Amino acid sequence: MEMKIIDTHAHLDMPEFDSDRNEMIGRAGEAGVANIITVGIDLESCRRAIELAEQYPGILAAVGIHPQETKVLSRKI
């Protein structure tokens, strides 16, 4: 049986990855990571997570709102 490695909690949308996001995702694949679930924590990061999932094979998006962001979100709706 072949083992499939899945990173179940990443924040690929964060600015720390802006300079080498493509390379980092490539290195993860080379290391045997088949899927990465990138997690949004507020409205904007959820949108970016979805964009990344649409752009990269093997990237999946989980969207949600951290409790401390609910007041901010209610003002945007």
PDB file with SEQRES, HELIX, SHEET and CRYST1 records, atoms N, CA, C and O in Angstrom:
SEQRES   1 A   77  MET GLU MET LYS ILE ILE ASP THR HIS ALA HIS LEU ASP          
SEQRES   2 A   77  MET PRO GLU PHE ASP SER ASP ARG ASN GLU MET ILE GLY          
SEQRES   3 A   77  ARG ALA GLY GLU ALA GLY VAL ALA ASN ILE ILE THR VAL          
SEQRES   4 A   77  GLY ILE ASP LEU GLU SER CYS ARG ARG ALA ILE GLU LEU          
SEQRES   5 A   77  ALA GLU GLN TYR PRO GLY ILE LEU ALA ALA VAL GLY ILE          
SEQRES   6 A   77  HIS PRO GLN GLU THR LYS VAL LEU SER ARG LYS ILE              
HELIX    1 AA1 PRO A   15  PHE A   17  5                                   3    
HELIX    2 AA2 ARG A   21  GLU A   30  1                                  10    
HELIX    3 AA3 LEU A   43  GLN A   55  1                                  13    
HELIX    4 AA4 PRO A   67  GLU A   69  5                                   3    
HELIX    5 AA5 THR A   70  LYS A   76  1                                   7    
SHEET    1 AA1 3 ILE A   5  ALA A  10  0                                        
SHEET    2 AA1 3 VAL A  33  VAL A  39  1                                        
SHEET    3 AA1 3 ILE A  59  ALA A  62  1                                        
CRYST1    1.000    1.000    1.000  90.00  90.00  90.00 P 1           1          
ATOM      1  N   MET A   1       0.842  -1.180   0.000  1.00  0.00           N  
ATOM      2  CA  MET A   1       0.000   0.000   0.000  1.00  0.00           C  
ATOM      3  C   MET A   1       0.889   1.245   0.000  1.00  0.00           C  
ATOM      4  O   MET A   1       1.805   1.378   0.811  1.00  0.00           O  
ATOM      5  N   GLU A   2       0.596   2.132  -0.914  1.00  0.00           N  
ATOM      6  CA  GLU A   2       1.347   3.378  -1.010  1.00  0.00           C  
ATOM      7  C   GLU A   2       0.786   4.393  -0.026  1.00  0.00           C  
ATOM      8  O   GLU A   2      -0.426   4.595   0.046  1.00  0.00           O  
ATOM      9  N   MET A   3       1.675   5.030   0.733  1.00  0.00           N  
ATOM     10  CA  MET A   3       1.240   6.024   1.691  1.00  0.00           C  
ATOM     11  C   MET A   3       1.096   7.382   1.005  1.00  0.00           C  
ATOM     12  O   MET A   3       1.937   7.776   0.197  1.00  0.00           O  
ATOM     13  N   LYS A   4       0.025   8.083   1.336  1.00  0.00           N  
ATOM     14  CA  LYS A   4      -0.227   9.409   0.784  1.00  0.00           C  
ATOM     15  C   LYS A   4      -0.088  10.423   1.920  1.00  0.00           C  
ATOM     16  O   LYS A   4      -0.785  10.335   2.931  1.00  0.00           O  
ATOM     17  N   ILE A   5       0.807  11.370   1.746  1.00  0.00           N  
ATOM     18  CA  ILE A   5       1.034  12.388   2.778  1.00  0.00           C  
ATOM     19  C   ILE A   5       0.184  13.605   2.456  1.00  0.00           C  
ATOM     20  O   ILE A   5       0.201  14.119   1.337  1.00  0.00           O  
ATOM     21  N   ILE A   6      -0.562  14.058   3.463  1.00  0.00           N  
ATOM     22  CA  ILE A   6      -1.412  15.240   3.320  1.00  0.00           C  
ATOM     23  C   ILE A   6      -1.082  16.204   4.449  1.00  0.00           C  
ATOM     24  O   ILE A   6      -1.139  15.840   5.624  1.00  0.00           O  
ATOM     25  N   ASP A   7      -0.739  17.423   4.093  1.00  0.00           N  
ATOM     26  CA  ASP A   7      -0.561  18.490   5.079  1.00  0.00           C  
ATOM     27  C   ASP A   7      -1.959  19.027   5.361  1.00  0.00           C  
ATOM     28  O   ASP A   7      -2.572  19.655   4.497  1.00  0.00           O  
ATOM     29  N   THR A   8      -2.463  18.784   6.562  1.00  0.00           N  
ATOM     30  CA  THR A   8      -3.862  19.092   6.863  1.00  0.00           C  
ATOM     31  C   THR A   8      -4.107  20.507   7.365  1.00  0.00           C  
ATOM     32  O   THR A   8      -5.254  20.883   7.603  1.00  0.00           O  
ATOM     33  N   HIS A   9      -3.056  21.295   7.532  1.00  0.00           N  
ATOM     34  CA  HIS A   9      -3.287  22.654   8.031  1.00  0.00           C  
ATOM     35  C   HIS A   9      -2.113  23.555   7.661  1.00  0.00           C  
ATOM     36  O   HIS A   9      -1.065  23.539   8.306  1.00  0.00           O  
ATOM     37  N   ALA A  10      -2.316  24.332   6.617  1.00  0.00           N  
ATOM     38  CA  ALA A  10      -1.301  25.285   6.186  1.00  0.00           C  
ATOM     39  C   ALA A  10      -1.975  26.626   5.913  1.00  0.00           C  
ATOM     40  O   ALA A  10      -3.193  26.705   5.756  1.00  0.00           O  
ATOM     41  N   HIS A  11      -1.176  27.660   5.861  1.00  0.00           N  
ATOM     42  CA  HIS A  11      -1.669  29.006   5.533  1.00  0.00           C  
ATOM     43  C   HIS A  11      -0.828  29.530   4.366  1.00  0.00           C  
ATOM     44  O   HIS A  11      -0.036  30.459   4.524  1.00  0.00           O  
ATOM     45  N   LEU A  12      -1.013  28.925   3.207  1.00  0.00           N  
ATOM     46  CA  LEU A  12      -0.196  29.263   2.042  1.00  0.00           C  
ATOM     47  C   LEU A  12      -0.420  30.673   1.534  1.00  0.00           C  
ATOM     48  O   LEU A  12       0.391  31.192   0.767  1.00  0.00           O  
ATOM     49  N   ASP A  13      -1.508  31.298   1.949  1.00  0.00           N  
ATOM     50  CA  ASP A  13      -1.815  32.654   1.481  1.00  0.00           C  
ATOM     51  C   ASP A  13      -1.035  33.728   2.232  1.00  0.00           C  
ATOM     52  O   ASP A  13      -1.023  34.885   1.813  1.00  0.00           O  
ATOM     53  N   MET A  14      -0.393  33.367   3.321  1.00  0.00           N  
ATOM     54  CA  MET A  14       0.280  34.358   4.157  1.00  0.00           C  
ATOM     55  C   MET A  14       1.422  35.033   3.392  1.00  0.00           C  
ATOM     56  O   MET A  14       2.067  34.409   2.550  1.00  0.00           O  
ATOM     57  N   PRO A  15       1.663  36.307   3.689  1.00  0.00           N  
ATOM     58  CA  PRO A  15       2.688  37.067   2.957  1.00  0.00           C  
ATOM     59  C   PRO A  15       4.097  36.485   3.084  1.00  0.00           C  
ATOM     60  O   PRO A  15       4.944  36.745   2.229  1.00  0.00           O  
ATOM     61  N   GLU A  16       4.361  35.713   4.124  1.00  0.00           N  
ATOM     62  CA  GLU A  16       5.683  35.100   4.277  1.00  0.00           C  
ATOM     63  C   GLU A  16       6.032  34.193   3.104  1.00  0.00           C  
ATOM     64  O   GLU A  16       7.212  33.948   2.851  1.00  0.00           O  
ATOM     65  N   PHE A  17       5.038  33.693   2.384  1.00  0.00           N  
ATOM     66  CA  PHE A  17       5.263  32.799   1.254  1.00  0.00           C  
ATOM     67  C   PHE A  17       5.268  33.522  -0.088  1.00  0.00           C  
ATOM     68  O   PHE A  17       5.497  32.895  -1.122  1.00  0.00           O  
ATOM     69  N   ASP A  18       5.024  34.815  -0.087  1.00  0.00           N  
ATOM     70  CA  ASP A  18       4.903  35.546  -1.359  1.00  0.00           C  
ATOM     71  C   ASP A  18       6.141  35.415  -2.245  1.00  0.00           C  
ATOM     72  O   ASP A  18       6.019  35.327  -3.467  1.00  0.00           O  
ATOM     73  N   SER A  19       7.309  35.401  -1.653  1.00  0.00           N  
ATOM     74  CA  SER A  19       8.537  35.421  -2.463  1.00  0.00           C  
ATOM     75  C   SER A  19       8.874  34.062  -3.078  1.00  0.00           C  
ATOM     76  O   SER A  19       9.577  34.003  -4.086  1.00  0.00           O  
ATOM     77  N   ASP A  20       8.383  32.972  -2.488  1.00  0.00           N  
ATOM     78  CA  ASP A  20       8.760  31.661  -3.032  1.00  0.00           C  
ATOM     79  C   ASP A  20       7.637  30.626  -2.933  1.00  0.00           C  
ATOM     80  O   ASP A  20       7.909  29.436  -2.775  1.00  0.00           O  
ATOM     81  N   ARG A  21       6.394  31.064  -3.023  1.00  0.00           N  
ATOM     82  CA  ARG A  21       5.240  30.164  -2.886  1.00  0.00           C  
ATOM     83  C   ARG A  21       5.311  29.012  -3.892  1.00  0.00           C  
ATOM     84  O   ARG A  21       5.136  27.853  -3.516  1.00  0.00           O  
ATOM     85  N   ASN A  22       5.565  29.322  -5.161  1.00  0.00           N  
ATOM     86  CA  ASN A  22       5.631  28.267  -6.184  1.00  0.00           C  
ATOM     87  C   ASN A  22       6.703  27.240  -5.848  1.00  0.00           C  
ATOM     88  O   ASN A  22       6.465  26.035  -5.924  1.00  0.00           O  
ATOM     89  N   GLU A  23       7.875  27.721  -5.478  1.00  0.00           N  
ATOM     90  CA  GLU A  23       8.977  26.825  -5.160  1.00  0.00           C  
ATOM     91  C   GLU A  23       8.669  25.990  -3.929  1.00  0.00           C  
ATOM     92  O   GLU A  23       8.980  24.799  -3.898  1.00  0.00           O  
ATOM     93  N   MET A  24       8.059  26.597  -2.912  1.00  0.00           N  
ATOM     94  CA  MET A  24       7.734  25.879  -1.679  1.00  0.00           C  
ATOM     95  C   MET A  24       6.727  24.766  -1.949  1.00  0.00           C  
ATOM     96  O   MET A  24       6.866  23.660  -1.428  1.00  0.00           O  
ATOM     97  N   ILE A  25       5.719  25.058  -2.761  1.00  0.00           N  
ATOM     98  CA  ILE A  25       4.724  24.039  -3.106  1.00  0.00           C  
ATOM     99  C   ILE A  25       5.396  22.924  -3.912  1.00  0.00           C  
ATOM    100  O   ILE A  25       5.094  21.746  -3.720  1.00  0.00           O  
ATOM    101  N   GLY A  26       6.295  23.295  -4.800  1.00  0.00           N  
ATOM    102  CA  GLY A  26       7.044  22.296  -5.562  1.00  0.00           C  
ATOM    103  C   GLY A  26       7.897  21.414  -4.672  1.00  0.00           C  
ATOM    104  O   GLY A  26       7.941  20.199  -4.862  1.00  0.00           O  
ATOM    105  N   ARG A  27       8.578  22.014  -3.698  1.00  0.00           N  
ATOM    106  CA  ARG A  27       9.412  21.233  -2.773  1.00  0.00           C  
ATOM    107  C   ARG A  27       8.560  20.280  -1.951  1.00  0.00           C  
ATOM    108  O   ARG A  27       8.978  19.155  -1.676  1.00  0.00           O  
ATOM    109  N   ALA A  28       7.376  20.714  -1.559  1.00  0.00           N  
ATOM    110  CA  ALA A  28       6.487  19.834  -0.794  1.00  0.00           C  
ATOM    111  C   ALA A  28       6.128  18.609  -1.631  1.00  0.00           C  
ATOM    112  O   ALA A  28       6.153  17.482  -1.136  1.00  0.00           O  
ATOM    113  N   GLY A  29       5.794  18.833  -2.898  1.00  0.00           N  
ATOM    114  CA  GLY A  29       5.483  17.716  -3.783  1.00  0.00           C  
ATOM    115  C   GLY A  29       6.658  16.771  -3.958  1.00  0.00           C  
ATOM    116  O   GLY A  29       6.485  15.552  -3.940  1.00  0.00           O  
ATOM    117  N   GLU A  30       7.854  17.325  -4.127  1.00  0.00           N  
ATOM    118  CA  GLU A  30       9.053  16.510  -4.273  1.00  0.00           C  
ATOM    119  C   GLU A  30       9.335  15.685  -3.016  1.00  0.00           C  
ATOM    120  O   GLU A  30       9.919  14.604  -3.092  1.00  0.00           O  
ATOM    121  N   ALA A  31       8.918  16.203  -1.867  1.00  0.00           N  
ATOM    122  CA  ALA A  31       9.123  15.501  -0.599  1.00  0.00           C  
ATOM    123  C   ALA A  31       8.037  14.459  -0.331  1.00  0.00           C  
ATOM    124  O   ALA A  31       8.073  13.763   0.683  1.00  0.00           O  
ATOM    125  N   GLY A  32       7.069  14.356  -1.252  1.00  0.00           N  
ATOM    126  CA  GLY A  32       6.045  13.330  -1.103  1.00  0.00           C  
ATOM    127  C   GLY A  32       4.710  13.811  -0.575  1.00  0.00           C  
ATOM    128  O   GLY A  32       3.824  13.000  -0.305  1.00  0.00           O  
ATOM    129  N   VAL A  33       4.550  15.109  -0.424  1.00  0.00           N  
ATOM    130  CA  VAL A  33       3.263  15.641   0.030  1.00  0.00           C  
ATOM    131  C   VAL A  33       2.321  15.678  -1.168  1.00  0.00           C  
ATOM    132  O   VAL A  33       2.559  16.398  -2.137  1.00  0.00           O  
ATOM    133  N   ALA A  34       1.249  14.890  -1.089  1.00  0.00           N  
ATOM    134  CA  ALA A  34       0.314  14.784  -2.207  1.00  0.00           C  
ATOM    135  C   ALA A  34      -0.709  15.913  -2.213  1.00  0.00           C  
ATOM    136  O   ALA A  34      -1.108  16.394  -3.274  1.00  0.00           O  
ATOM    137  N   ASN A  35      -1.124  16.326  -1.041  1.00  0.00           N  
ATOM    138  CA  ASN A  35      -2.119  17.397  -0.915  1.00  0.00           C  
ATOM    139  C   ASN A  35      -1.750  18.311   0.236  1.00  0.00           C  
ATOM    140  O   ASN A  35      -1.144  17.890   1.221  1.00  0.00           O  
ATOM    141  N   ILE A  36      -2.130  19.574   0.089  1.00  0.00           N  
ATOM    142  CA  ILE A  36      -1.998  20.558   1.169  1.00  0.00           C  
ATOM    143  C   ILE A  36      -3.353  21.228   1.319  1.00  0.00           C  
ATOM    144  O   ILE A  36      -3.932  21.713   0.346  1.00  0.00           O  
ATOM    145  N   ILE A  37      -3.847  21.251   2.540  1.00  0.00           N  
ATOM    146  CA  ILE A  37      -5.086  21.968   2.830  1.00  0.00           C  
ATOM    147  C   ILE A  37      -4.690  23.320   3.392  1.00  0.00           C  
ATOM    148  O   ILE A  37      -4.153  23.414   4.495  1.00  0.00           O  
ATOM    149  N   THR A  38      -4.960  24.362   2.625  1.00  0.00           N  
ATOM    150  CA  THR A  38      -4.652  25.717   3.066  1.00  0.00           C  
ATOM    151  C   THR A  38      -5.912  26.305   3.692  1.00  0.00           C  
ATOM    152  O   THR A  38      -7.000  26.209   3.125  1.00  0.00           O  
ATOM    153  N   VAL A  39      -5.755  26.909   4.852  1.00  0.00           N  
ATOM    154  CA  VAL A  39      -6.886  27.297   5.684  1.00  0.00           C  
ATOM    155  C   VAL A  39      -7.021  28.814   5.741  1.00  0.00           C  
ATOM    156  O   VAL A  39      -6.069  29.519   6.074  1.00  0.00           O  
ATOM    157  N   GLY A  40      -8.199  29.303   5.417  1.00  0.00           N  
ATOM    158  CA  GLY A  40      -8.493  30.717   5.568  1.00  0.00           C  
ATOM    159  C   GLY A  40      -8.950  31.020   6.981  1.00  0.00           C  
ATOM    160  O   GLY A  40      -9.599  30.197   7.626  1.00  0.00           O  
ATOM    161  N   ILE A  41      -8.603  32.215   7.460  1.00  0.00           N  
ATOM    162  CA  ILE A  41      -8.973  32.582   8.830  1.00  0.00           C  
ATOM    163  C   ILE A  41      -9.886  33.801   8.890  1.00  0.00           C  
ATOM    164  O   ILE A  41     -10.490  34.085   9.924  1.00  0.00           O  
ATOM    165  N   ASP A  42      -9.981  34.518   7.776  1.00  0.00           N  
ATOM    166  CA  ASP A  42     -10.889  35.655   7.679  1.00  0.00           C  
ATOM    167  C   ASP A  42     -11.360  35.724   6.225  1.00  0.00           C  
ATOM    168  O   ASP A  42     -10.949  34.907   5.401  1.00  0.00           O  
ATOM    169  N   LEU A  43     -12.197  36.670   5.919  1.00  0.00           N  
ATOM    170  CA  LEU A  43     -12.805  36.712   4.593  1.00  0.00           C  
ATOM    171  C   LEU A  43     -11.759  36.785   3.482  1.00  0.00           C  
ATOM    172  O   LEU A  43     -11.845  36.044   2.503  1.00  0.00           O  
ATOM    173  N   GLU A  44     -10.791  37.657   3.624  1.00  0.00           N  
ATOM    174  CA  GLU A  44      -9.777  37.819   2.573  1.00  0.00           C  
ATOM    175  C   GLU A  44      -8.890  36.585   2.438  1.00  0.00           C  
ATOM    176  O   GLU A  44      -8.595  36.161   1.321  1.00  0.00           O  
ATOM    177  N   SER A  45      -8.463  36.005   3.552  1.00  0.00           N  
ATOM    178  CA  SER A  45      -7.599  34.824   3.434  1.00  0.00           C  
ATOM    179  C   SER A  45      -8.376  33.625   2.904  1.00  0.00           C  
ATOM    180  O   SER A  45      -7.793  32.755   2.258  1.00  0.00           O  
ATOM    181  N   CYS A  46      -9.680  33.563   3.166  1.00  0.00           N  
ATOM    182  CA  CYS A  46     -10.503  32.500   2.581  1.00  0.00           C  
ATOM    183  C   CYS A  46     -10.548  32.651   1.067  1.00  0.00           C  
ATOM    184  O   CYS A  46     -10.448  31.666   0.335  1.00  0.00           O  
ATOM    185  N   ARG A  47     -10.697  33.862   0.609  1.00  0.00           N  
ATOM    186  CA  ARG A  47     -10.694  34.101  -0.843  1.00  0.00           C  
ATOM    187  C   ARG A  47      -9.361  33.702  -1.455  1.00  0.00           C  
ATOM    188  O   ARG A  47      -9.326  33.082  -2.518  1.00  0.00           O  
ATOM    189  N   ARG A  48      -8.263  34.051  -0.794  1.00  0.00           N  
ATOM    190  CA  ARG A  48      -6.938  33.691  -1.313  1.00  0.00           C  
ATOM    191  C   ARG A  48      -6.729  32.178  -1.280  1.00  0.00           C  
ATOM    192  O   ARG A  48      -6.116  31.615  -2.187  1.00  0.00           O  
ATOM    193  N   ALA A  49      -7.234  31.521  -0.238  1.00  0.00           N  
ATOM    194  CA  ALA A  49      -7.105  30.061  -0.155  1.00  0.00           C  
ATOM    195  C   ALA A  49      -7.823  29.394  -1.323  1.00  0.00           C  
ATOM    196  O   ALA A  49      -7.303  28.450  -1.918  1.00  0.00           O  
ATOM    197  N   ILE A  50      -9.005  29.880  -1.647  1.00  0.00           N  
ATOM    198  CA  ILE A  50      -9.759  29.338  -2.778  1.00  0.00           C  
ATOM    199  C   ILE A  50      -9.003  29.581  -4.084  1.00  0.00           C  
ATOM    200  O   ILE A  50      -8.932  28.692  -4.933  1.00  0.00           O  
ATOM    201  N   GLU A  51      -8.446  30.768  -4.247  1.00  0.00           N  
ATOM    202  CA  GLU A  51      -7.672  31.073  -5.459  1.00  0.00           C  
ATOM    203  C   GLU A  51      -6.482  30.123  -5.597  1.00  0.00           C  
ATOM    204  O   GLU A  51      -6.192  29.640  -6.692  1.00  0.00           O  
ATOM    205  N   LEU A  52      -5.799  29.858  -4.487  1.00  0.00           N  
ATOM    206  CA  LEU A  52      -4.656  28.939  -4.532  1.00  0.00           C  
ATOM    207  C   LEU A  52      -5.103  27.529  -4.898  1.00  0.00           C  
ATOM    208  O   LEU A  52      -4.431  26.840  -5.666  1.00  0.00           O  
ATOM    209  N   ALA A  53      -6.238  27.099  -4.347  1.00  0.00           N  
ATOM    210  CA  ALA A  53      -6.752  25.764  -4.660  1.00  0.00           C  
ATOM    211  C   ALA A  53      -7.137  25.658  -6.132  1.00  0.00           C  
ATOM    212  O   ALA A  53      -7.006  24.591  -6.734  1.00  0.00           O  
ATOM    213  N   GLU A  54      -7.601  26.732  -6.701  1.00  0.00           N  
ATOM    214  CA  GLU A  54      -7.950  26.733  -8.122  1.00  0.00           C  
ATOM    215  C   GLU A  54      -6.697  26.760  -9.002  1.00  0.00           C  
ATOM    216  O   GLU A  54      -6.710  26.266 -10.129  1.00  0.00           O  
ATOM    217  N   GLN A  55      -5.634  27.333  -8.484  1.00  0.00           N  
ATOM    218  CA  GLN A  55      -4.410  27.511  -9.269  1.00  0.00           C  
ATOM    219  C   GLN A  55      -3.492  26.291  -9.235  1.00  0.00           C  
ATOM    220  O   GLN A  55      -2.845  25.983 -10.236  1.00  0.00           O  
ATOM    221  N   TYR A  56      -3.424  25.598  -8.109  1.00  0.00           N  
ATOM    222  CA  TYR A  56      -2.455  24.518  -7.939  1.00  0.00           C  
ATOM    223  C   TYR A  56      -3.144  23.168  -7.770  1.00  0.00           C  
ATOM    224  O   TYR A  56      -4.022  23.021  -6.920  1.00  0.00           O  
ATOM    225  N   PRO A  57      -2.750  22.185  -8.570  1.00  0.00           N  
ATOM    226  CA  PRO A  57      -3.251  20.827  -8.327  1.00  0.00           C  
ATOM    227  C   PRO A  57      -2.748  20.345  -6.968  1.00  0.00           C  
ATOM    228  O   PRO A  57      -1.604  20.614  -6.601  1.00  0.00           O  
ATOM    229  N   GLY A  58      -3.568  19.655  -6.242  1.00  0.00           N  
ATOM    230  CA  GLY A  58      -3.156  19.119  -4.946  1.00  0.00           C  
ATOM    231  C   GLY A  58      -3.375  20.064  -3.788  1.00  0.00           C  
ATOM    232  O   GLY A  58      -3.229  19.662  -2.634  1.00  0.00           O  
ATOM    233  N   ILE A  59      -3.723  21.314  -4.063  1.00  0.00           N  
ATOM    234  CA  ILE A  59      -4.026  22.261  -2.990  1.00  0.00           C  
ATOM    235  C   ILE A  59      -5.540  22.295  -2.812  1.00  0.00           C  
ATOM    236  O   ILE A  59      -6.289  22.441  -3.778  1.00  0.00           O  
ATOM    237  N   LEU A  60      -5.971  22.161  -1.577  1.00  0.00           N  
ATOM    238  CA  LEU A  60      -7.386  22.223  -1.227  1.00  0.00           C  
ATOM    239  C   LEU A  60      -7.583  23.382  -0.264  1.00  0.00           C  
ATOM    240  O   LEU A  60      -6.678  23.715   0.501  1.00  0.00           O  
ATOM    241  N   ALA A  61      -8.754  23.997  -0.295  1.00  0.00           N  
ATOM    242  CA  ALA A  61      -9.029  25.136   0.579  1.00  0.00           C  
ATOM    243  C   ALA A  61     -10.041  24.746   1.655  1.00  0.00           C  
ATOM    244  O   ALA A  61     -11.035  24.072   1.383  1.00  0.00           O  
ATOM    245  N   ALA A  62      -9.769  25.179   2.860  1.00  0.00           N  
ATOM    246  CA  ALA A  62     -10.732  25.105   3.955  1.00  0.00           C  
ATOM    247  C   ALA A  62     -11.018  26.543   4.354  1.00  0.00           C  
ATOM    248  O   ALA A  62     -10.098  27.313   4.631  1.00  0.00           O  
ATOM    249  N   VAL A  63     -12.271  26.897   4.381  1.00  0.00           N  
ATOM    250  CA  VAL A  63     -12.619  28.284   4.699  1.00  0.00           C  
ATOM    251  C   VAL A  63     -13.332  28.338   6.037  1.00  0.00           C  
ATOM    252  O   VAL A  63     -14.150  27.478   6.364  1.00  0.00           O  
ATOM    253  N   GLY A  64     -13.007  29.352   6.788  1.00  0.00           N  
ATOM    254  CA  GLY A  64     -13.615  29.534   8.095  1.00  0.00           C  
ATOM    255  C   GLY A  64     -13.230  30.893   8.650  1.00  0.00           C  
ATOM    256  O   GLY A  64     -12.413  31.611   8.075  1.00  0.00           O  
ATOM    257  N   ILE A  65     -13.813  31.218   9.738  1.00  0.00           N  
ATOM    258  CA  ILE A  65     -13.558  32.508  10.379  1.00  0.00           C  
ATOM    259  C   ILE A  65     -13.119  32.251  11.814  1.00  0.00           C  
ATOM    260  O   ILE A  65     -13.832  31.604  12.581  1.00  0.00           O  
ATOM    261  N   HIS A  66     -11.947  32.759  12.173  1.00  0.00           N  
ATOM    262  CA  HIS A  66     -11.531  32.691  13.569  1.00  0.00           C  
ATOM    263  C   HIS A  66     -12.502  33.515  14.411  1.00  0.00           C  
ATOM    264  O   HIS A  66     -12.978  34.554  13.955  1.00  0.00           O  
ATOM    265  N   PRO A  67     -12.796  33.080  15.605  1.00  0.00           N  
ATOM    266  CA  PRO A  67     -13.767  33.798  16.446  1.00  0.00           C  
ATOM    267  C   PRO A  67     -13.457  35.286  16.621  1.00  0.00           C  
ATOM    268  O   PRO A  67     -14.374  36.105  16.678  1.00  0.00           O  
ATOM    269  N   GLN A  68     -12.192  35.635  16.704  1.00  0.00           N  
ATOM    270  CA  GLN A  68     -11.850  37.045  16.896  1.00  0.00           C  
ATOM    271  C   GLN A  68     -12.125  37.882  15.649  1.00  0.00           C  
ATOM    272  O   GLN A  68     -12.089  39.110  15.714  1.00  0.00           O  
ATOM    273  N   GLU A  69     -12.399  37.239  14.517  1.00  0.00           N  
ATOM    274  CA  GLU A  69     -12.682  37.947  13.278  1.00  0.00           C  
ATOM    275  C   GLU A  69     -14.177  38.136  13.033  1.00  0.00           C  
ATOM    276  O   GLU A  69     -14.545  38.790  12.057  1.00  0.00           O  
ATOM    277  N   THR A  70     -15.039  37.601  13.866  1.00  0.00           N  
ATOM    278  CA  THR A  70     -16.470  37.661  13.581  1.00  0.00           C  
ATOM    279  C   THR A  70     -17.016  39.069  13.609  1.00  0.00           C  
ATOM    280  O   THR A  70     -17.904  39.391  12.820  1.00  0.00           O  
ATOM    281  N   LYS A  71     -16.520  39.916  14.485  1.00  0.00           N  
ATOM    282  CA  LYS A  71     -17.004  41.310  14.505  1.00  0.00           C  
ATOM    283  C   LYS A  71     -16.602  42.034  13.228  1.00  0.00           C  
ATOM    284  O   LYS A  71     -17.392  42.800  12.675  1.00  0.00           O  
ATOM    285  N   VAL A  72     -15.394  41.803  12.757  1.00  0.00           N  
ATOM    286  CA  VAL A  72     -14.928  42.414  11.529  1.00  0.00           C  
ATOM    287  C   VAL A  72     -15.778  41.930  10.358  1.00  0.00           C  
ATOM    288  O   VAL A  72     -16.187  42.722   9.509  1.00  0.00           O  
ATOM    289  N   LEU A  73     -16.039  40.636  10.319  1.00  0.00           N  
ATOM    290  CA  LEU A  73     -16.838  40.068   9.234  1.00  0.00           C  
ATOM    291  C   LEU A  73     -18.255  40.628   9.231  1.00  0.00           C  
ATOM    292  O   LEU A  73     -18.791  40.931   8.166  1.00  0.00           O  
ATOM    293  N   SER A  74     -18.868  40.770  10.397  1.00  0.00           N  
ATOM    294  CA  SER A  74     -20.247  41.250  10.438  1.00  0.00           C  
ATOM    295  C   SER A  74     -20.355  42.665   9.895  1.00  0.00           C  
ATOM    296  O   SER A  74     -21.420  43.052   9.414  1.00  0.00           O  
ATOM    297  N   ARG A  75     -19.276  43.455   9.958  1.00  0.00           N  
ATOM    298  CA  ARG A  75     -19.300  44.789   9.397  1.00  0.00           C  
ATOM    299  C   ARG A  75     -19.153  44.786   7.876  1.00  0.00           C  
ATOM    300  O   ARG A  75     -19.532  45.751   7.212  1.00  0.00           O  
ATOM    301  N   LYS A  76     -18.597  43.693   7.322  1.00  0.00           N  
ATOM    302  CA  LYS A  76     -18.385  43.602   5.882  1.00  0.00           C  
ATOM    303  C   LYS A  76     -19.593  43.018   5.157  1.00  0.00           C  
ATOM    304  O   LYS A  76     -19.722  43.174   3.942  1.00  0.00           O  
ATOM    305  N   ILE A  77     -20.460  42.359   5.880  1.00  0.00           N  
ATOM    306  CA  ILE A  77     -21.618  41.714   5.231  1.00  0.00           C  
ATOM    307  C   ILE A  77     -22.755  42.700   5.081  1.00  0.00           C  
ATOM    308  O   ILE A  77     -23.813  42.348   4.560  1.00  0.00           O  
TER     309      ILE A  77                                                      
END                                                                             
